[in-house]
Amino acid sequence: TAPVSATALGADAITEPTDPGAAVAPAAASAPATDLGTGPIADPTDAGADGGTGTSPLVPAPRTEPGIGRAVQQDAGGIGRRAVPAGPASARTVAGPPPGAGATPSMGRFMLVAVGQLASILGAALTEFAVPIWIYLTTGSLVSYALFSVIALVPGLLAAPLAGAVADRFDRRRVMLAANVAAGGVQLCLGSLLWTGNLQIWHVYPLLAILSVALAFQRLAYQSAIPQLVPKRYLGHANGIVQTATGTAQLIVPLVAVALMAVIGLEGILILDVTGYTLAIAVLLATKFPATMAARRRETVMAEMIGGFRYSWGHRGFRGMLAFFAVFNVLVSPLFLLISPLVLAFATLQDVGKVSFAGGLGALLGGLTVAVWGGPRRLRMRGMLLSGLALAAFCLATGVVDSLVVIGVGAFGMSYWLAVLNGVYATLIQVKVPQRFHGRVFAINQMIAWSTLPVGFGLVAPYGTALFEPLLAPGGPLAGTVGAVIGTGEGRGIGLMYLLFGLAIALLVLIALRVRALSRFDTHVPDALPDDLVGLAVLEG
């Protein structure tokens, strides 16, 4: 989510004129000045069809540009405009082509990277599933088991603003490489301690904190790099593929992790994890990223972090989106967490596995749907909100009756529409926000939206269950009214939570559709200009 204000640091594609040999603009756009790639383009041959990705070739050799007085730069997707001082009349030097100058955005290039990242995602998911089981089997402590989830989330959440600024400031391919090396190194260190018989419980938590931070850098750099790798018209399809990878992990890992623990143990799982990260690193080393970002940045890292906060809070539409997701996550997160207790209230652990499979299949097919469809071409905000409304409908269905089939269908639909919503959301950000801000905007969105997850997991889920279960116990206060419709007994209080929270999610979406800043977001916030065209406009101003 990235609004813009007149004070946003939007000139970071331009370096100080006093820097010898500094890069003034990353690329000279081959598209005509009238075609700024501000909307979906059906014809693949149209110039500037990449929109926010910048496909034009870089300047082939060093040259000098005369002083340009003052140039007017359109900032942050065209919402704010400000004058950019050009410095003295002395010449500015434009650097030659950086690495990746010959590469162009394409789905083939993205698919190579996506396959490598899928390998690392599966490895991380296996670790996150297997290690807490190992901790619980080793200690028998639920506190130690729960502490794993906290440490897996919080360090990465706190590091997100820095990770976003780094992803915007430096070569995103190198940031992804460094993050994958760090994450793979943690897995290797953990495995070495385990393989030599020296692993202690206290070793796990600092290594897990490092892994959480490394994954934050990897995730944000990957999300921000997608518009570099993919032409604009394919962004929706690419984000669908990303959601498909997440759904694949959600589907496969619970099925195979327990079996792998029984057959090869945590030792063998860590070998698989290190192998996955090695594959991801090899793919990144072999793949060039199109050079569409500024060669040098003049702000400090702190200034870029502050600029990211200003950018993400300076527009009503983006502020509204942040508020929507903060509340949305409080309502949705406990419902995903409570599916297992809801099933166990009347069925077996094997049935929990069946429902979990249905949820993973929904996430996988939701990602595939967006990958094939590409998401809405214009009304993306509306499409995202309507996906939330569909998710609310399946939340309602999940709580109606204690039937394994009905709950399985509900879990499938919840996961399906969450994958669609996430895919459309990512595309919306990548289209509306200038590429140089993607890392910071994604980081701030995740930090604010995910900060409410502990409320949903740690407060709403346990205390909500304690509140609603007695109400629908046999002879309880609601047994003769609500209980006559949805039943009474163990688990029916959780079912009532699904009904109430589903209604609350639907009400939240309907309110969002009535808020002008969100309902008119698609038409009032223009698509972002490619960064290379912004730099060229400053040069030629």
C-alpha positions as CSV (number, residue, x, y, z in Angstrom):
1,T,0.0,0.0,0.0
2,A,1.7,3.2,-1.0
3,P,0.3,6.6,-1.0
4,V,2.3,9.6,-1.8
5,S,2.8,13.1,-0.4
6,A,4.6,16.1,-1.7
7,T,7.3,15.4,0.8
8,A,7.9,11.8,-0.3
9,L,11.5,11.1,-1.2
10,G,10.8,10.5,-4.8
11,A,14.0,11.7,-6.3
12,D,16.1,8.8,-5.2
13,A,16.8,7.8,-8.8
14,I,19.0,10.9,-9.1
15,T,22.3,11.2,-7.4
16,E,24.1,14.3,-6.1
17,P,25.7,16.3,-8.9
18,T,28.9,16.6,-7.0
19,D,29.5,12.8,-7.1
20,P,32.0,12.1,-9.7
21,G,30.7,9.5,-12.2
22,A,27.4,9.2,-10.3
23,A,24.5,7.7,-12.2
24,V,21.8,10.2,-13.0
25,A,19.2,7.9,-14.4
26,P,19.2,4.2,-14.6
27,A,17.9,4.0,-18.1
28,A,17.0,5.9,-21.2
29,A,13.5,4.9,-22.2
30,S,12.9,3.5,-25.6
31,A,9.1,4.2,-25.3
32,P,7.8,7.5,-26.7
33,A,7.1,10.3,-24.3
34,T,3.4,9.9,-24.7
35,D,3.4,6.2,-23.8
36,L,4.1,5.9,-20.1
37,G,2.8,2.4,-19.6
38,T,0.1,3.5,-17.2
39,G,-2.4,0.8,-17.9
40,P,-2.8,-2.8,-19.0
41,I,-1.7,-3.3,-22.6
42,A,-3.0,-6.2,-24.6
43,D,-0.5,-6.0,-27.5
44,P,2.8,-7.4,-26.4
45,T,4.6,-5.3,-28.9
46,D,3.4,-2.0,-27.5
47,A,6.3,0.2,-26.2
48,G,6.1,0.8,-22.5
49,A,3.8,-2.1,-21.9
50,D,5.7,-3.0,-18.7
51,G,4.3,0.0,-16.9
52,G,6.1,0.1,-13.6
53,T,8.8,-2.3,-14.7
54,G,10.9,-0.3,-17.2
55,T,11.9,-2.4,-20.1
56,S,13.9,0.1,-22.0
57,P,17.6,-0.5,-22.6
58,L,20.2,1.2,-20.5
59,V,22.5,3.9,-21.8
60,P,25.1,1.9,-23.7
61,A,28.2,4.1,-22.9
62,P,29.2,7.0,-20.6
63,R,28.1,10.4,-21.8
64,T,27.5,13.8,-20.4
65,E,24.3,15.8,-20.0
66,P,24.2,19.5,-19.8
67,G,22.8,21.2,-16.6
68,I,19.1,21.3,-16.8
69,G,18.1,24.1,-14.4
70,R,14.9,22.8,-12.7
71,A,12.9,19.8,-13.8
72,V,9.4,18.9,-12.6
73,Q,9.2,15.3,-11.5
74,Q,6.0,13.3,-11.1
75,D,6.2,11.4,-7.9
76,A,4.6,8.4,-6.5
77,G,2.4,7.2,-9.2
78,G,1.6,10.7,-10.4
79,I,-0.2,12.0,-7.3
80,G,2.3,14.6,-6.2
81,R,4.6,16.8,-8.3
82,R,7.6,18.8,-7.2
83,A,10.6,20.6,-8.6
84,V,13.9,18.7,-8.6
85,P,17.0,21.0,-8.5
86,A,19.3,20.1,-11.3
87,G,22.4,21.5,-9.7
88,P,25.0,23.8,-11.4
89,A,25.3,24.1,-15.1
90,S,28.3,21.8,-15.0
91,A,27.8,18.5,-16.8
92,R,26.5,15.4,-15.1
93,T,27.8,12.0,-16.1
94,V,25.6,9.1,-16.8
95,A,27.2,5.8,-16.0
96,G,27.4,3.0,-18.4
97,P,25.2,-0.1,-18.3
98,P,25.3,-1.9,-14.9
99,P,25.0,-5.7,-14.7
100,G,21.7,-6.9,-16.2
101,A,21.6,-4.2,-18.8
102,G,21.0,-6.7,-21.5
103,A,18.2,-8.5,-19.7
104,T,14.6,-7.8,-20.3
105,P,11.5,-8.7,-18.2
106,S,9.8,-11.9,-19.3
107,M,7.7,-14.7,-17.7
108,G,10.5,-17.2,-18.6
109,R,13.0,-15.3,-16.5
110,F,10.5,-15.0,-13.6
111,M,9.7,-18.7,-13.8
112,L,13.3,-19.7,-13.3
113,V,13.5,-17.5,-10.2
114,A,10.2,-18.8,-9.0
115,V,11.2,-22.4,-9.2
116,G,14.4,-21.7,-7.1
117,Q,12.3,-19.8,-4.6
118,L,9.8,-22.6,-4.4
119,A,12.7,-24.9,-3.3
120,S,13.7,-22.5,-0.6
121,I,10.0,-22.0,0.5
122,L,9.5,-25.7,0.8
123,G,12.7,-26.0,2.8
124,A,11.7,-23.2,5.2
125,A,8.2,-24.7,5.6
126,L,9.6,-28.1,6.4
127,T,11.8,-26.6,9.1
128,E,9.0,-24.5,10.6
129,F,6.9,-27.7,10.8
130,A,9.5,-30.2,12.0
131,V,11.5,-28.2,14.5
132,P,8.7,-27.3,16.9
133,I,7.6,-31.0,16.8
134,W,11.2,-31.9,17.7
135,I,11.2,-29.3,20.5
136,Y,8.0,-30.7,21.9
137,L,9.1,-34.3,21.7
138,T,12.4,-33.4,23.3
139,T,11.1,-31.2,26.2
140,G,7.4,-32.1,26.5
141,S,6.9,-28.3,27.1
142,L,4.0,-26.5,25.4
143,V,5.7,-23.2,26.5
144,S,8.8,-24.1,24.5
145,Y,6.6,-25.2,21.6
146,A,4.7,-21.9,21.6
147,L,7.9,-19.8,22.0
148,F,9.0,-21.1,18.6
149,S,6.0,-19.4,16.9
150,V,6.7,-16.1,18.6
151,I,10.4,-16.1,17.7
152,A,9.6,-17.2,14.1
153,L,7.4,-14.1,13.6
154,V,8.6,-11.2,15.8
155,P,12.3,-10.7,14.7
156,G,11.4,-10.6,11.0
157,L,8.5,-8.3,11.7
158,L,10.8,-5.8,13.5
159,A,13.4,-6.1,10.8
160,A,10.9,-5.5,8.0
161,P,11.4,-1.7,7.6
162,L,15.1,-2.1,7.3
163,A,14.7,-5.1,5.0
164,G,12.3,-3.0,2.7
165,A,14.8,-0.1,2.6
166,V,17.6,-2.4,1.7
167,A,15.5,-4.1,-1.0
168,D,14.8,-0.7,-2.5
169,R,18.4,0.6,-2.1
170,F,20.5,-2.3,-3.4
171,D,20.4,-4.8,-6.2
172,R,17.4,-7.0,-5.3
173,R,19.1,-10.1,-6.8
174,R,22.0,-9.6,-4.5
175,V,19.7,-9.0,-1.5
176,M,17.9,-12.3,-2.3
177,L,21.2,-14.1,-2.7
178,A,22.5,-12.8,0.7
179,A,19.2,-13.7,2.4
180,N,19.1,-17.2,0.9
181,V,22.8,-17.7,1.9
182,A,22.0,-16.6,5.4
183,A,18.9,-18.7,5.7
184,G,20.7,-21.8,4.3
185,G,23.6,-21.1,6.6
186,V,21.2,-21.2,9.6
187,Q,19.8,-24.5,8.4
188,L,23.4,-25.9,7.9
189,C,24.5,-24.7,11.4
190,L,21.4,-26.2,12.9
191,G,22.0,-29.5,11.1
192,S,25.7,-29.5,12.0
193,L,24.9,-29.3,15.7
194,L,22.2,-32.0,15.3
195,W,24.4,-34.3,13.2
196,T,27.3,-34.1,15.8
197,G,24.9,-34.6,18.7
198,N,25.5,-31.2,20.2
199,L,22.2,-29.5,19.6
200,Q,20.6,-28.1,22.7
201,I,17.2,-26.4,22.9
202,W,18.8,-23.0,23.7
203,H,20.7,-23.2,20.4
204,V,17.5,-23.3,18.4
205,Y,16.0,-19.9,19.4
206,P,18.9,-17.6,18.4
207,L,19.3,-19.5,15.2
208,L,15.5,-19.2,14.6
209,A,15.7,-15.4,15.2
210,I,18.4,-15.1,12.5
211,L,16.3,-17.2,10.2
212,S,13.3,-15.0,10.8
213,V,15.2,-11.9,9.8
214,A,16.8,-13.6,6.8
215,L,13.4,-14.7,5.5
216,A,12.1,-11.2,5.9
217,F,14.8,-9.8,3.6
218,Q,14.3,-12.7,1.2
219,R,10.5,-12.3,1.1
220,L,10.5,-8.5,0.6
221,A,13.3,-8.5,-2.0
222,Y,11.4,-11.3,-3.9
223,Q,8.1,-9.4,-3.9
224,S,9.8,-6.2,-4.9
225,A,11.7,-7.9,-7.7
226,I,8.7,-9.3,-9.5
227,P,7.9,-6.1,-11.5
228,Q,11.6,-6.1,-12.6
229,L,11.3,-9.7,-13.9
230,V,7.8,-9.5,-15.4
231,P,6.1,-7.2,-17.9
232,K,3.3,-5.2,-16.4
233,R,0.5,-7.1,-18.3
234,Y,1.7,-10.3,-16.7
235,L,2.0,-9.1,-13.1
236,G,-1.3,-10.7,-12.0
237,H,-0.2,-14.0,-13.5
238,A,3.1,-13.9,-11.7
239,N,1.6,-13.1,-8.4
240,G,-0.7,-16.0,-8.9
241,I,2.3,-18.2,-9.4
242,V,3.8,-16.9,-6.1
243,Q,0.5,-17.8,-4.3
244,T,0.6,-21.2,-6.0
245,A,4.0,-21.8,-4.5
246,T,2.7,-20.9,-1.1
247,G,-0.3,-23.2,-1.5
248,T,2.0,-26.0,-2.7
249,A,4.0,-25.7,0.5
250,Q,0.8,-25.5,2.6
251,L,-0.5,-28.7,0.8
252,I,2.6,-30.8,0.7
253,V,4.4,-30.0,3.9
254,P,1.8,-31.3,6.4
255,L,1.5,-34.5,4.3
256,V,5.2,-35.3,4.1
257,A,6.8,-33.7,7.1
258,V,5.4,-36.2,9.7
259,A,6.4,-39.1,7.4
260,L,9.9,-37.7,6.9
261,M,10.3,-37.2,10.6
262,A,9.5,-40.9,11.1
263,V,11.8,-42.1,8.3
264,I,14.8,-39.7,8.1
265,G,14.3,-37.6,11.3
266,L,15.0,-34.0,11.7
267,E,18.6,-34.7,10.5
268,G,17.4,-35.8,7.1
269,I,14.9,-32.9,6.8
270,L,17.7,-30.4,7.4
271,I,19.7,-32.0,4.6
272,L,16.7,-31.5,2.3
273,D,16.3,-27.9,3.5
274,V,20.0,-27.1,2.8
275,T,19.6,-28.7,-0.6
276,G,16.6,-26.5,-1.4
277,Y,18.5,-23.3,-0.5
278,T,21.5,-24.4,-2.5
279,L,19.2,-24.8,-5.6
280,A,17.7,-21.3,-5.0
281,I,21.1,-19.8,-4.7
282,A,22.3,-21.5,-7.9
283,V,19.3,-20.2,-9.8
284,L,19.9,-16.7,-8.6
285,L,23.5,-16.8,-9.6
286,A,22.6,-18.0,-13.1
287,T,19.8,-15.5,-13.7
288,K,20.2,-11.8,-14.6
289,F,17.7,-9.3,-13.4
290,P,16.7,-6.5,-15.7
291,A,18.4,-3.3,-14.6
292,T,15.5,-0.9,-14.1
293,M,16.5,0.6,-10.8
294,A,18.7,3.6,-10.0
295,A,22.5,2.7,-10.1
296,R,23.1,4.8,-7.0
297,R,21.0,6.3,-4.2
298,R,21.7,9.6,-2.5
299,E,19.5,9.1,0.7
300,T,20.8,7.4,3.8
301,V,19.2,4.1,4.8
302,M,17.4,5.9,7.6
303,A,16.1,8.6,5.3
304,E,14.7,5.9,3.0
305,M,13.0,4.2,5.9
306,I,11.4,7.4,6.9
307,G,10.5,8.1,3.3
308,G,8.8,4.7,3.2
309,F,6.7,5.5,6.2
310,R,5.7,8.9,4.8
311,Y,4.9,7.3,1.5
312,S,2.7,4.6,3.0
313,W,0.8,7.0,5.3
314,G,0.5,10.0,3.1
315,H,-2.6,9.1,1.2
316,R,-6.1,8.3,2.4
317,G,-6.5,5.3,0.2
318,F,-3.4,3.6,1.3
319,R,-4.1,4.4,5.0
320,G,-7.5,2.9,4.6
321,M,-6.0,-0.2,3.1
322,L,-3.7,-0.6,6.1
323,A,-6.5,-0.1,8.5
324,F,-8.6,-2.7,6.6
325,F,-6.0,-5.4,6.8
326,A,-5.1,-4.7,10.4
327,V,-8.8,-5.4,11.4
328,F,-9.2,-8.1,8.8
329,N,-6.3,-10.1,10.2
330,V,-7.6,-9.9,13.8
331,L,-10.9,-11.5,12.5
332,V,-9.4,-14.0,10.1
333,S,-6.4,-15.4,11.9
334,P,-8.2,-17.1,14.8
335,L,-10.6,-18.8,12.3
336,F,-7.7,-20.5,10.5
337,L,-6.2,-21.5,13.9
338,L,-9.4,-23.0,15.3
339,I,-10.2,-25.3,12.4
340,S,-8.3,-28.2,14.1
341,P,-10.1,-27.8,17.5
342,L,-13.4,-27.5,15.6
343,V,-12.9,-30.8,13.9
344,L,-11.4,-32.6,17.0
345,A,-14.6,-31.7,18.9
346,F,-16.4,-34.5,17.1
347,A,-13.9,-36.3,14.9
348,T,-10.4,-37.8,15.0
349,L,-6.8,-36.5,14.3
350,Q,-6.9,-38.3,11.0
351,D,-10.0,-36.2,10.0
352,V,-8.0,-33.1,11.0
353,G,-5.4,-34.1,8.4
354,K,-8.2,-34.5,5.7
355,V,-9.5,-30.9,6.5
356,S,-6.0,-29.6,6.4
357,F,-5.5,-31.2,3.0
358,A,-8.7,-29.5,1.8
359,G,-7.3,-26.1,3.0
360,G,-4.0,-26.6,1.3
361,L,-5.7,-27.7,-1.9
362,G,-7.8,-24.5,-1.8
363,A,-4.7,-22.4,-1.4
364,L,-3.0,-24.2,-4.3
365,L,-6.0,-23.8,-6.6
366,G,-6.6,-20.2,-5.6
367,G,-3.0,-19.4,-6.6
368,L,-3.4,-21.3,-9.9
369,T,-6.6,-19.4,-10.6
370,V,-4.8,-16.0,-10.3
371,A,-1.9,-17.4,-12.3
372,V,-4.2,-18.3,-15.2
373,W,-6.6,-15.4,-14.9
374,G,-4.2,-12.7,-13.9
375,G,-6.7,-11.0,-11.6
376,P,-8.8,-7.9,-12.4
377,R,-7.2,-5.6,-15.0
378,R,-8.6,-2.4,-13.7
379,L,-10.8,-2.6,-10.6
380,R,-8.2,-4.4,-8.4
381,M,-9.2,-2.9,-5.1
382,R,-12.8,-3.9,-5.7
383,G,-11.7,-7.3,-6.7
384,M,-9.6,-7.7,-3.5
385,L,-12.5,-6.6,-1.3
386,L,-15.0,-8.9,-3.0
387,S,-12.5,-11.8,-2.5
388,G,-12.7,-10.9,1.2
389,L,-16.5,-11.1,1.0
390,A,-16.4,-14.5,-0.6
391,L,-14.0,-15.6,2.2
392,A,-16.5,-14.4,4.8
393,A,-19.2,-16.6,3.2
394,F,-17.1,-19.7,3.6
395,C,-16.3,-18.7,7.2
396,L,-20.1,-18.7,7.8
397,A,-20.5,-22.1,6.2
398,T,-17.7,-23.6,8.3
399,G,-19.5,-22.9,11.6
400,V,-23.1,-23.9,10.6
401,V,-22.9,-27.6,11.4
402,D,-20.5,-30.2,12.9
403,S,-20.1,-32.0,9.6
404,L,-16.7,-33.0,8.3
405,V,-17.7,-32.4,4.7
406,V,-19.1,-29.0,5.4
407,I,-16.0,-27.9,7.4
408,G,-13.8,-29.3,4.7
409,V,-15.6,-27.2,2.1
410,G,-15.4,-24.2,4.3
411,A,-11.6,-24.7,4.9
412,F,-11.1,-25.1,1.1
413,G,-13.1,-21.9,0.3
414,M,-11.4,-19.8,3.0
415,S,-7.9,-20.8,1.8
416,Y,-8.9,-20.4,-1.9
417,W,-10.2,-16.9,-1.5
418,L,-7.4,-15.8,0.8
419,A,-4.9,-16.9,-2.0
420,V,-6.9,-14.9,-4.6
421,L,-7.1,-11.9,-2.3
422,N,-3.3,-11.9,-1.6
423,G,-2.5,-12.3,-5.3
424,V,-4.7,-9.3,-6.3
425,Y,-3.3,-7.3,-3.4
426,A,0.3,-7.8,-4.5
427,T,-0.5,-6.9,-8.1
428,L,-2.3,-3.7,-6.9
429,I,0.8,-2.6,-5.0
430,Q,3.1,-3.4,-7.8
431,V,1.0,-1.4,-10.3
432,K,0.1,1.6,-8.2
433,V,3.5,2.1,-6.4
434,P,6.7,3.2,-8.2
435,Q,9.2,0.4,-8.3
436,R,11.8,2.2,-6.2
437,F,9.3,2.1,-3.2
438,H,8.1,-1.5,-3.5
439,G,10.3,-2.9,-0.8
440,R,9.5,-0.3,1.8
441,V,5.8,-0.3,1.0
442,F,5.5,-4.1,1.3
443,A,7.5,-4.0,4.5
444,I,5.4,-1.4,6.2
445,N,2.2,-3.1,5.1
446,Q,3.3,-6.4,6.5
447,M,4.6,-4.9,9.7
448,I,1.3,-3.1,10.4
449,A,-1.0,-5.8,9.2
450,W,0.9,-8.7,10.7
451,S,1.3,-6.9,14.0
452,T,-2.3,-7.8,14.8
453,L,-1.8,-11.5,14.2
454,P,-0.6,-12.1,17.8
455,V,-3.9,-10.5,18.9
456,G,-5.8,-13.0,16.8
457,F,-3.7,-16.0,17.7
458,G,-2.9,-15.3,21.3
459,L,-6.0,-13.5,22.6
460,V,-9.0,-13.8,20.4
461,A,-8.7,-17.6,19.7
462,P,-8.2,-18.9,23.3
463,Y,-10.4,-16.3,25.1
464,G,-13.1,-16.4,22.4
465,T,-13.3,-20.2,22.8
466,A,-13.5,-19.9,26.6
467,L,-16.3,-17.3,26.2
468,F,-18.5,-19.0,23.6
469,E,-18.1,-22.7,24.4
470,P,-20.2,-22.5,27.7
471,L,-22.9,-20.6,25.9
472,L,-23.7,-23.6,23.7
473,A,-23.1,-26.3,26.2
474,P,-26.1,-28.5,26.9
475,G,-28.3,-26.3,29.1
476,G,-26.2,-23.2,28.3
477,P,-27.7,-19.7,27.9
478,L,-28.0,-20.0,24.1
479,A,-28.7,-23.7,23.9
480,G,-32.4,-23.2,23.3
481,T,-32.1,-20.5,20.7
482,V,-28.9,-20.5,18.7
483,G,-28.3,-24.1,19.7
484,A,-31.5,-25.1,18.1
485,V,-30.0,-24.0,14.8
486,I,-26.4,-25.0,14.9
487,G,-26.4,-27.6,17.7
488,T,-25.1,-27.8,21.2
489,G,-22.1,-29.5,22.8
490,E,-18.4,-29.5,22.4
491,G,-17.2,-27.4,19.5
492,R,-20.4,-25.5,18.9
493,G,-19.2,-22.4,20.7
494,I,-16.3,-22.4,18.2
495,G,-18.9,-22.8,15.4
496,L,-20.7,-19.7,16.7
497,M,-17.4,-17.8,16.5
498,Y,-17.1,-18.7,12.9
499,L,-20.6,-17.4,12.3
500,L,-20.1,-14.1,14.2
501,F,-16.6,-13.5,12.8
502,G,-17.8,-14.3,9.3
503,L,-20.5,-11.7,9.6
504,A,-18.0,-9.2,11.0
505,I,-15.7,-9.8,8.0
506,A,-18.6,-9.3,5.6
507,L,-19.6,-6.1,7.5
508,L,-15.9,-4.9,7.3
509,V,-15.8,-5.4,3.6
510,L,-19.2,-3.7,3.0
511,I,-18.0,-0.7,5.0
512,A,-14.7,-0.6,3.0
513,L,-16.8,-0.6,-0.2
514,R,-18.6,2.4,1.0
515,V,-15.5,4.4,2.0
516,R,-14.7,6.7,-0.8
517,A,-10.9,6.4,-0.4
518,L,-11.2,2.7,-1.0
519,S,-14.2,2.4,-3.3
520,R,-12.7,5.0,-5.8
521,F,-9.1,3.9,-5.3
522,D,-8.8,2.2,-8.7
523,T,-9.9,5.3,-10.6
524,H,-8.4,8.0,-8.4
525,V,-4.9,6.6,-7.9
526,P,-3.1,6.3,-11.3
527,D,-0.7,3.6,-12.2
528,A,2.9,4.4,-11.3
529,L,5.3,5.6,-14.0
530,P,8.3,3.4,-14.8
531,D,11.4,4.6,-12.8
532,D,13.5,4.9,-15.9
533,L,11.0,7.2,-17.5
534,V,10.9,9.4,-14.4
535,G,14.7,9.6,-14.5
536,L,14.7,10.4,-18.2
537,A,12.1,13.1,-17.7
538,V,14.3,14.8,-15.1
539,L,17.3,14.6,-17.4
540,E,15.3,16.1,-20.4
541,G,13.4,18.6,-18.3
